[in-house]
């Protein structure tokens, strides 16, 4: 199964886009979701927290799972899980169901980003790897810009459930293309058994490093400001500025 570099870059970028698409596309739908379930703006922010909590926890395990079971199986499984979770969000009959399915989305949403980087490391070295990573990052960078535009249009025309239907279709289409064209880059002989005790011991060693904690905290606090902006954007744009769904993206994108 041959896959040229351009196709691989597009697939890896599309996989990485699941994260920003999962957050930015449904931001314009916050008011309607709140009206549907009788949820306050504060409660709606838990739909972001539920996603990010499971996204961050599973980020510790996607790489180890891919090292043990291979790159393709982990990506394909998580894409299938993301399809189920997104469909569940679209069909949610209660706010609690939406929260649970958002958490399930988070479990699966980070696999493509993390395992994709491992696939680049498997397949390329030195300058080649840097060029491939730059290409993937450049394509991926489109996602935060177009996601709120897509979400705003879908919300204005079809309502909030169509946003999650779009995520379902996007992940399902990506699953088909990855099944067809995504190569396995980790040979059986290079795989490592998954030993949780060793994995947790390694993480304990890393988190026990003061230098690592300080450097990662600097990055974390930077992202905290970004996600505070994301969480507050619907309230500011809709309630304070009185703008509509189709106008959401034009003020959201610059942030």
Backbone bond lengths (Angstrom), bond angles and torsions (degrees), N, CA, C in turn:
res aa  C-N    CA-C-N  psi(-1)  N-CA   C-N-CA  omega(-1)  CA-C   N-CA-C  phi
1 X - - - 1.473 - - 1.524 108.81 -
2 X 1.322 117.07 94.84 1.444 120.46 -178.28 1.522 111.41 -84.79
3 X 1.326 114.97 139.85 1.455 120.74 178.21 1.517 107.74 -135.55
4 X 1.345 117.93 119.57 1.455 118.89 -179.63 1.521 110.31 -75.39
5 X 1.319 115.28 169.97 1.463 120.43 -172.53 1.524 112.49 -64.81
6 X 1.326 116.40 -37.88 1.463 119.28 -179.01 1.520 111.02 -63.87
7 X 1.331 116.64 -46.08 1.463 120.74 178.73 1.523 110.38 -62.47
8 X 1.334 116.89 -43.12 1.462 120.20 179.45 1.522 110.93 -62.47
9 X 1.331 117.22 -42.88 1.466 120.65 179.43 1.522 111.25 -62.15
10 X 1.335 116.59 -42.31 1.468 120.38 179.75 1.526 110.70 -65.04
11 X 1.327 117.18 -43.55 1.463 120.52 179.53 1.524 111.27 -63.22
12 X 1.329 117.06 -45.40 1.465 120.00 -179.00 1.527 111.36 -65.95
13 X 1.334 117.09 -38.15 1.461 120.20 176.94 1.524 110.89 -66.62
14 X 1.331 116.72 -41.29 1.468 120.61 178.59 1.521 111.01 -63.23
15 X 1.330 117.05 -37.03 1.465 120.77 176.46 1.523 110.70 -65.64
16 X 1.324 116.96 -42.81 1.462 120.56 179.79 1.522 111.83 -65.71
17 X 1.340 117.29 -26.66 1.463 121.50 -178.95 1.525 113.36 -68.04
18 X 1.331 117.75 -16.99 1.462 119.66 -178.95 1.521 111.48 -56.63
19 X 1.333 117.17 -37.27 1.460 120.45 -179.19 1.513 113.26 -61.44
20 X 1.351 118.36 -61.76 1.466 119.08 179.20 1.521 113.79 -63.59
21 X 1.338 118.21 -34.75 1.455 119.65 176.34 1.526 111.02 -61.24
22 X 1.324 117.10 -36.40 1.463 120.94 -176.81 1.521 112.65 -68.35
23 X 1.318 116.80 -20.41 1.464 120.51 -179.45 1.525 111.17 -106.33
24 X 1.317 116.44 -52.23 1.464 120.04 -169.60 1.522 114.29 -73.48
25 X 1.338 117.99 -27.05 1.467 118.37 -177.06 1.525 112.58 -71.42
26 X 1.334 117.89 -32.02 1.463 117.56 -175.01 1.529 113.36 -96.67
27 X 1.335 117.60 1.15 1.462 120.17 176.68 1.535 112.71 -57.33
28 X 1.344 119.35 -43.29 1.463 118.60 179.02 1.527 114.04 -64.09
29 X 1.324 117.36 -13.78 1.466 120.98 -176.50 1.521 113.46 -94.36
30 X 1.324 117.97 0.95 1.463 120.45 -176.69 1.532 113.45 -51.79
31 X 1.334 119.54 -49.77 1.467 118.40 -177.97 1.526 113.16 -60.16
32 X 1.341 117.43 -42.96 1.465 119.19 -178.25 1.521 111.45 -69.79
33 X 1.337 117.61 -37.48 1.465 119.80 176.35 1.520 109.64 -61.44
34 X 1.335 116.26 -41.77 1.458 120.22 177.91 1.516 112.10 -61.28
35 X 1.335 116.72 -41.70 1.467 119.49 178.84 1.525 111.15 -67.96
36 X 1.324 117.25 -37.41 1.470 120.86 -179.29 1.515 111.62 -61.89
37 X 1.333 116.66 -44.26 1.465 120.68 -174.20 1.525 113.39 -105.25
38 X 1.326 117.13 1.94 1.457 119.48 -177.76 1.515 112.34 64.49
39 X 1.330 116.64 35.96 1.465 122.07 -177.05 1.524 110.12 -101.66
40 X 1.324 115.62 143.79 1.459 121.06 178.56 1.527 110.06 -79.80
41 X 1.330 115.79 168.71 1.467 120.18 177.33 1.523 110.59 -60.78
42 X 1.336 116.32 -36.58 1.471 120.46 177.72 1.525 110.79 -63.68
43 X 1.325 116.92 -44.08 1.468 120.21 -179.80 1.526 111.50 -66.67
44 X 1.323 116.72 -36.06 1.462 119.79 179.96 1.524 111.93 -63.04
45 X 1.328 116.74 -28.77 1.457 119.40 179.18 1.525 112.04 -65.94
46 X 1.330 117.24 -20.20 1.463 119.88 176.12 1.531 111.38 -67.46
47 X 1.335 117.64 -21.06 1.468 118.63 176.33 1.531 110.64 -68.97
48 X 1.327 116.39 -27.07 1.468 120.26 173.10 1.522 109.88 -77.12
49 X 1.338 115.96 -45.45 1.467 120.58 -178.02 1.519 111.77 -61.46
50 X 1.337 116.84 -41.23 1.470 120.35 -179.30 1.521 110.43 -62.02
51 X 1.323 115.98 -41.46 1.468 120.03 178.90 1.523 111.14 -66.23
52 X 1.328 116.62 -48.74 1.462 120.24 -175.29 1.523 112.35 -67.85
53 X 1.336 117.25 -33.55 1.468 120.11 -179.44 1.521 110.94 -62.70
54 X 1.326 116.40 -50.37 1.466 119.05 -179.16 1.527 111.43 -73.20
55 X 1.321 116.94 -32.48 1.467 121.21 176.49 1.524 110.04 -59.17
56 X 1.341 116.22 -46.52 1.464 120.10 -177.01 1.520 111.93 -70.27
57 X 1.329 117.67 -39.53 1.467 120.19 -179.88 1.525 110.49 -65.00
58 X 1.323 116.94 -46.58 1.464 119.65 -178.09 1.525 112.37 -69.96
59 X 1.324 117.21 -19.09 1.461 119.49 176.03 1.524 111.68 -61.62
60 X 1.324 116.07 -22.65 1.464 120.67 177.74 1.521 112.25 -76.87
61 X 1.331 117.29 -15.61 1.465 120.48 -171.54 1.530 114.65 -117.47
62 X 1.331 118.31 -22.01 1.464 119.66 -177.25 1.529 111.46 -57.08
63 X 1.320 116.52 -43.74 1.459 119.80 -178.30 1.515 112.62 -64.32
64 X 1.337 116.01 -44.33 1.464 120.04 179.72 1.524 111.20 -64.94
65 X 1.323 116.56 -39.22 1.466 120.18 177.89 1.526 110.83 -64.84
66 X 1.335 116.32 -40.43 1.464 120.12 179.32 1.526 111.37 -68.50
67 X 1.332 117.21 -33.04 1.468 120.61 176.41 1.522 111.44 -67.55
68 X 1.321 116.11 -27.93 1.465 120.58 -176.89 1.528 112.70 -91.19
69 X 1.323 116.96 -45.05 1.467 120.89 -172.92 1.526 113.92 -103.64
70 X 1.323 117.22 -8.35 1.454 120.34 -177.58 1.519 111.54 104.18
71 X 1.324 115.45 158.68 1.474 120.49 -176.73 1.534 111.85 -72.44
72 X 1.311 116.55 -50.19 1.469 120.85 -176.25 1.524 112.85 -58.53
73 X 1.352 119.53 -50.99 1.467 119.13 -177.53 1.525 113.07 -58.21
74 X 1.330 116.74 -39.98 1.469 119.81 -178.89 1.522 110.55 -67.02
75 X 1.322 117.21 -43.67 1.462 120.17 179.51 1.526 111.13 -66.09
76 X 1.315 117.60 -45.78 1.467 120.64 -178.45 1.522 111.43 -64.59
77 X 1.338 117.19 -42.36 1.463 120.06 178.86 1.525 110.75 -61.58
78 X 1.326 116.50 -45.82 1.462 119.39 -177.64 1.519 112.24 -69.77
79 X 1.318 117.57 -31.87 1.466 119.07 173.60 1.524 110.79 -64.15
80 X 1.330 116.67 -43.09 1.462 119.78 176.58 1.514 111.85 -61.01
81 X 1.342 116.11 -41.65 1.464 120.45 178.26 1.521 110.84 -64.69
82 X 1.325 116.92 -38.14 1.461 120.76 179.04 1.521 110.99 -66.18
83 X 1.315 117.31 -37.89 1.469 120.99 176.73 1.525 110.15 -60.04
84 X 1.331 116.64 -47.49 1.468 121.24 179.57 1.525 110.67 -61.73
85 X 1.339 116.60 -44.98 1.462 120.53 -178.40 1.523 111.67 -64.42
86 X 1.318 117.32 -41.76 1.466 120.87 -179.45 1.524 111.24 -67.12
87 X 1.336 116.25 -40.00 1.463 119.67 176.02 1.522 110.20 -63.51
88 X 1.336 116.67 -38.44 1.459 120.46 177.09 1.514 111.98 -62.36
89 X 1.337 116.97 -40.35 1.469 120.32 176.70 1.526 110.69 -62.67
90 X 1.323 116.62 -42.27 1.467 120.80 -178.79 1.521 112.05 -64.35
91 X 1.338 116.61 -31.07 1.466 121.32 -175.53 1.522 113.16 -102.16
92 X 1.327 117.98 3.42 1.468 121.48 -174.90 1.525 111.28 -55.75
93 X 1.336 114.78 131.59 1.464 120.46 -179.89 1.518 112.12 -100.13
94 X 1.322 117.38 -9.07 1.459 122.09 179.96 1.519 108.71 -145.09
95 X 1.324 115.73 156.47 1.459 119.85 -178.22 1.524 111.60 -63.02
96 X 1.328 116.74 -35.81 1.468 120.10 178.54 1.529 110.89 -62.88
97 X 1.329 116.91 -37.13 1.463 119.93 177.24 1.530 110.88 -64.93
98 X 1.324 116.11 -41.08 1.463 119.91 178.12 1.526 110.67 -60.13
99 X 1.334 116.67 -41.93 1.466 120.38 179.14 1.524 111.44 -62.29
100 X 1.333 116.63 -44.89 1.461 120.19 -179.48 1.525 111.53 -62.86
101 X 1.315 116.57 -42.99 1.463 118.95 -179.58 1.529 111.68 -71.92
102 X 1.331 117.13 -30.07 1.463 119.23 173.57 1.528 110.07 -64.64
103 X 1.327 116.84 -40.70 1.463 120.48 176.94 1.526 110.58 -62.44
104 X 1.335 116.22 -39.08 1.465 120.33 178.41 1.530 110.61 -66.19
105 X 1.324 116.33 -37.51 1.465 119.84 174.44 1.526 110.76 -58.46
106 X 1.326 115.88 -42.94 1.457 120.14 -179.60 1.512 113.00 -63.16
107 X 1.332 116.75 -36.74 1.465 120.45 178.15 1.524 111.34 -57.57
108 X 1.320 115.70 -38.57 1.468 120.49 -174.07 1.521 113.60 -97.20
109 X 1.327 117.43 -21.78 1.462 120.95 -168.23 1.513 116.35 -66.90
110 X 1.330 117.95 -23.04 1.460 119.87 -175.85 1.510 115.38 -94.95
111 X 1.323 117.46 -5.70 1.469 120.34 -174.76 1.526 111.95 -61.51
112 X 1.321 116.83 -44.43 1.459 119.70 -177.16 1.512 112.72 -62.75
113 X 1.327 117.01 -40.72 1.462 121.33 -179.77 1.522 111.03 -64.07
114 X 1.328 116.61 -46.89 1.464 121.03 -175.01 1.521 111.79 -75.67
115 X 1.318 116.59 -49.37 1.466 119.91 -178.35 1.528 110.38 -69.16
116 X 1.331 116.55 -31.50 1.460 119.50 177.57 1.521 112.13 -60.08
117 X 1.322 116.85 -40.65 1.465 120.09 177.40 1.526 110.75 -64.51
118 X 1.331 115.97 -38.29 1.465 119.36 177.36 1.527 110.64 -63.89
119 X 1.329 116.94 -36.44 1.466 120.66 179.04 1.528 111.22 -65.85
120 X 1.325 116.41 -36.91 1.466 119.55 175.79 1.525 109.96 -64.39
121 X 1.332 116.05 -42.77 1.466 120.04 178.68 1.530 111.34 -63.62
122 X 1.337 116.29 -36.18 1.470 120.17 178.33 1.525 112.13 -65.44
123 X 1.320 115.72 -38.64 1.466 120.96 -166.94 1.518 114.77 -96.93
124 X 1.327 117.09 -22.05 1.461 120.08 -174.45 1.522 109.95 -134.24
125 X 1.327 115.11 162.20 1.464 120.37 178.97 1.523 109.39 -141.21
126 X 1.328 115.96 153.18 1.455 121.37 174.21 1.512 114.07 59.10
127 X 1.333 115.44 -131.64 1.464 121.09 -177.06 1.523 112.28 -63.32
128 X 1.331 116.09 -33.68 1.471 119.42 178.71 1.522 110.84 -61.33
129 X 1.327 116.14 -44.41 1.465 120.74 179.34 1.523 110.79 -63.27
130 X 1.332 116.70 -40.33 1.459 120.20 179.30 1.526 111.30 -65.20
131 X 1.331 116.18 -40.14 1.470 119.18 178.43 1.521 111.37 -65.42
132 X 1.332 116.47 -41.84 1.461 119.33 178.70 1.524 110.97 -64.65
133 X 1.346 116.74 -42.92 1.458 120.12 178.71 1.524 110.73 -62.97
134 X 1.321 117.18 -39.40 1.466 120.82 178.50 1.524 111.25 -64.39
135 X 1.326 116.51 -40.40 1.464 120.58 178.63 1.520 111.09 -63.98
136 X 1.330 116.11 -46.03 1.468 120.70 179.08 1.525 110.10 -61.74
137 X 1.330 116.89 -44.41 1.465 121.12 -179.07 1.522 111.19 -63.65
138 X 1.329 116.94 -39.30 1.462 120.97 179.65 1.530 110.86 -63.59
139 X 1.329 116.71 -45.20 1.470 120.17 178.78 1.523 110.20 -66.93
140 X 1.335 115.93 -43.66 1.461 121.43 -179.79 1.528 111.86 -60.47
141 X 1.340 116.41 -33.14 1.459 120.30 -177.53 1.513 114.35 -62.03
142 X 1.322 117.26 -15.65 1.467 120.94 177.84 1.526 110.87 -70.71
143 X 1.342 117.22 -28.95 1.467 121.35 -171.48 1.525 114.25 -57.80
144 X 1.354 119.61 -51.22 1.468 118.24 -178.79 1.522 113.56 -61.88
145 X 1.337 117.12 -23.39 1.462 120.41 -179.64 1.522 112.24 -80.80
146 X 1.340 116.16 -42.30 1.468 118.36 -175.04 1.523 112.95 -88.31
147 X 1.337 117.60 -21.60 1.468 119.66 -176.13 1.527 112.99 -58.81
148 X 1.351 120.06 -50.35 1.468 118.24 179.62 1.520 113.58 -67.26
149 X 1.334 117.38 -26.44 1.468 119.93 176.08 1.522 109.76 -67.28
150 X 1.336 116.34 -48.04 1.466 120.69 177.38 1.519 110.24 -59.72
151 X 1.341 115.87 -46.51 1.460 120.03 -179.68 1.515 112.73 -61.56
152 X 1.334 116.79 -40.61 1.462 120.37 179.32 1.517 112.16 -64.55
153 X 1.320 116.70 -42.85 1.471 120.02 177.91 1.528 111.23 -64.16
154 X 1.325 116.32 -46.27 1.468 119.37 -179.59 1.522 110.87 -62.06
155 X 1.330 116.28 -41.94 1.456 119.81 179.56 1.525 110.95 -63.21
156 X 1.316 116.72 -43.89 1.467 120.51 -177.98 1.524 112.02 -66.52
157 X 1.323 117.65 -35.13 1.462 121.12 -175.05 1.524 113.78 -93.43
158 X 1.332 117.04 -40.37 1.469 119.68 -168.87 1.528 114.99 -125.99
159 X 1.309 118.74 -9.82 1.462 119.81 179.74 1.521 112.82 95.57
160 X 1.330 115.26 170.64 1.463 120.30 -170.14 1.525 113.82 -66.64
161 X 1.322 117.83 -30.52 1.472 118.80 -178.45 1.531 111.40 -65.95
162 X 1.323 116.25 -27.04 1.465 119.34 179.32 1.529 111.59 -67.20
163 X 1.332 116.81 -25.64 1.465 119.96 178.12 1.527 110.10 -64.69
164 X 1.330 116.11 -45.02 1.463 119.64 179.18 1.530 110.97 -74.29
165 X 1.329 116.87 -27.44 1.467 119.31 172.57 1.527 110.07 -65.23
166 X 1.328 116.11 -38.48 1.467 120.15 175.57 1.529 111.04 -61.78
167 X 1.340 117.26 -44.37 1.465 120.64 178.46 1.527 110.96 -62.69
168 X 1.334 116.24 -37.63 1.469 120.57 176.89 1.521 110.52 -61.81
169 X 1.328 116.24 -48.29 1.466 120.75 -178.91 1.527 111.35 -65.65
170 X 1.325 116.20 -40.86 1.473 120.28 179.69 1.526 110.60 -60.80
171 X 1.336 116.75 -48.18 1.465 120.50 -179.17 1.525 111.59 -67.38
172 X 1.335 116.91 -37.51 1.466 120.16 179.25 1.528 110.73 -65.28
173 X 1.332 116.40 -43.44 1.465 120.30 177.88 1.528 110.83 -64.14
174 X 1.318 115.62 -40.20 1.462 120.21 178.45 1.524 111.00 -65.61
175 X 1.326 116.70 -36.78 1.465 121.21 177.01 1.532 110.61 -60.59
176 X 1.323 116.20 -43.52 1.468 120.52 179.40 1.525 110.54 -62.91
177 X 1.332 117.10 -46.97 1.464 120.37 -178.22 1.526 111.86 -67.11
178 X 1.337 117.03 -37.07 1.464 119.47 178.47 1.527 110.74 -68.78
179 X 1.323 116.84 -38.59 1.467 120.25 175.97 1.532 110.34 -60.59
180 X 1.322 115.41 -36.40 1.463 121.70 -176.08 1.527 112.70 -80.63
181 X 1.350 117.13 -44.90 1.460 119.34 -167.83 1.532 115.58 -119.69
182 X 1.321 119.08 -13.23 1.469 119.02 -176.12 1.524 110.17 -78.77
183 X 1.330 118.68 121.67 1.463 120.43 -177.82 1.525 111.71 -82.12
184 X 1.317 115.32 159.47 1.462 120.88 169.18 1.523 107.34 -88.59
185 X 1.318 116.94 121.25 1.468 120.50 -174.46 1.523 113.24 -103.98
186 X 1.322 117.77 -3.51 1.468 120.81 -179.60 1.527 109.41 -114.87
187 X 1.334 118.27 105.14 1.470 120.64 179.86 1.525 111.81 -61.23
188 X 1.323 115.53 155.70 1.465 120.59 -179.49 1.526 111.90 -55.40
189 X 1.319 116.88 -38.13 1.454 120.20 -176.63 1.514 114.49 -69.22
190 X 1.333 116.91 -17.65 1.470 120.82 -179.24 1.524 112.93 -97.07
191 X 1.318 116.81 0.17 1.467 119.49 -177.33 1.525 110.88 -79.63
192 X 1.333 114.21 151.99 1.459 120.80 -176.90 1.522 109.24 -118.43
193 X 1.328 117.71 139.51 1.465 119.71 178.64 1.527 110.77 -65.03
194 X 1.318 115.47 145.35 1.464 120.88 179.36 1.523 108.76 -85.50
195 X 1.323 116.66 108.15 1.466 122.87 178.80 1.528 107.17 -117.16
196 X 1.328 116.41 106.80 1.460 120.30 -173.19 1.519 112.23 -61.68
197 X 1.332 116.84 -37.32 1.467 118.85 -179.50 1.529 110.33 -60.95
198 X 1.318 116.28 -44.77 1.467 120.15 178.64 1.523 111.29 -65.30
199 X 1.333 115.76 -40.69 1.461 120.29 179.89 1.523 111.18 -60.99
200 X 1.338 116.46 -47.99 1.465 120.19 -179.42 1.524 111.39 -67.60
201 X 1.331 117.17 -34.35 1.468 120.17 177.10 1.525 110.52 -64.41
202 X 1.326 116.33 -39.75 1.466 120.24 177.81 1.523 111.27 -64.57
203 X 1.328 116.20 -42.27 1.464 119.32 178.61 1.523 111.18 -66.52
204 X 1.328 117.01 -37.59 1.466 120.46 177.60 1.523 110.49 -62.00
205 X 1.327 115.95 -38.86 1.463 120.13 178.30 1.527 111.24 -65.84
206 X 1.330 115.78 -42.48 1.469 119.88 -179.48 1.522 110.88 -66.01
207 X 1.340 116.59 -48.63 1.462 120.15 -177.95 1.526 112.00 -72.12
208 X 1.321 116.99 -13.23 1.461 120.48 175.33 1.514 113.24 -81.56
209 X 1.317 116.85 -6.45 1.464 121.34 178.61 1.526 109.77 -85.93
210 X 1.318 117.05 117.89 1.463 121.23 -179.12 1.527 110.76 -62.40
211 X 1.313 116.93 -39.08 1.468 120.74 179.55 1.523 110.41 -60.79
212 X 1.337 117.16 -44.51 1.465 120.62 178.73 1.526 110.68 -63.25
213 X 1.326 116.37 -44.58 1.467 120.38 -177.97 1.524 110.84 -62.05
214 X 1.324 117.37 -42.59 1.464 120.36 -178.75 1.528 111.49 -67.26
215 X 1.333 116.23 -44.88 1.465 119.45 -179.61 1.529 111.69 -66.25
216 X 1.327 116.37 -43.30 1.465 119.31 179.92 1.526 111.04 -69.45
217 X 1.329 117.48 -31.62 1.470 120.27 177.59 1.521 110.89 -65.67
218 X 1.330 116.40 -37.70 1.468 119.64 178.07 1.524 110.61 -60.69
219 X 1.325 115.89 -42.68 1.468 120.22 177.68 1.525 110.53 -68.05
220 X 1.344 115.84 -41.16 1.467 120.46 -177.75 1.521 111.56 -62.64
221 X 1.331 117.32 -43.27 1.463 120.00 -179.52 1.529 110.94 -66.34
222 X 1.313 116.28 -33.01 1.460 119.93 175.71 1.524 110.42 -62.86
223 X 1.340 116.47 -44.29 1.455 120.24 179.12 1.524 111.58 -70.94
224 X 1.331 117.36 -28.15 1.471 119.69 176.33 1.524 110.27 -58.83
225 X 1.326 116.12 -43.77 1.464 119.87 178.68 1.524 110.81 -62.35
226 X 1.322 115.95 -39.84 1.465 120.38 179.81 1.524 111.19 -63.45
227 X 1.339 116.83 -45.19 1.459 119.32 -177.72 1.525 112.15 -75.38
228 X 1.319 117.93 -25.44 1.461 119.61 170.97 1.527 109.99 -63.78
229 X 1.318 115.66 -40.04 1.467 120.10 176.23 1.522 110.70 -62.42
230 X 1.336 116.49 -44.60 1.463 120.67 -180.00 1.524 110.64 -60.38
231 X 1.340 116.09 -46.29 1.464 120.16 -177.20 1.523 111.90 -65.58
232 X 1.332 116.62 -34.61 1.465 120.08 -176.71 1.523 112.85 -86.34
233 X 1.324 117.69 -17.54 1.467 120.87 -173.57 1.528 114.16 -54.59
234 X 1.351 119.83 -46.38 1.472 118.21 -179.18 1.525 113.30 -60.17
235 X 1.331 116.92 -39.98 1.467 120.17 -179.94 1.521 110.37 -66.08
236 X 1.325 116.63 -46.77 1.465 120.74 -178.15 1.529 111.04 -63.80
237 X 1.321 116.71 -46.98 1.466 120.50 -173.62 1.523 112.21 -73.57
238 X 1.333 117.24 -40.02 1.464 120.08 -176.89 1.526 112.27 -85.23
239 X 1.327 116.63 -51.82 1.462 120.24 -171.79 1.525 112.25 -83.02
240 X 1.315 118.41 -43.29 1.459 120.73 -176.35 1.524 112.62 -82.68
241 X 1.336 116.11 -41.30 1.464 119.43 -177.13 1.522 113.11 -95.83
242 X 1.337 116.49 -14.81 1.454 120.59 176.73 1.517 114.67 67.30
243 X 1.329 117.52 30.01 1.460 121.21 -179.95 1.519 110.85 -92.67
244 X 1.341 116.82 165.68 1.458 121.99 -177.50 1.514 112.87 -101.48
245 X 1.358 114.39 -178.27 1.464 120.19 -175.17 1.530 112.45 -61.81
246 X 1.321 116.72 -42.85 1.465 119.71 -176.37 1.524 112.15 -69.72
247 X 1.339 116.99 -18.19 1.466 120.64 179.42 1.523 112.17 -94.18
248 X 1.321 116.68 -6.96 1.464 121.55 -175.33 1.526 111.50 -57.17
249 X 1.326 116.45 -47.92 1.468 120.60 -172.56 1.520 112.59 -62.04
250 X 1.322 117.37 -34.82 1.465 119.13 -173.00 1.524 112.08 -68.82
251 X 1.316 118.08 -23.38 1.462 120.40 174.18 1.523 111.78 -98.50
252 X 1.334 116.71 -20.74 1.464 120.48 -178.99 1.526 111.15 -80.36
253 X 1.319 117.47 -39.10 1.471 121.82 -175.30 1.531 112.70 -58.46
254 X 1.360 120.31 -45.47 1.472 118.57 -177.46 1.522 113.54 -59.79
255 X 1.345 117.74 -25.02 1.460 119.61 178.99 1.492 112.90 -74.47
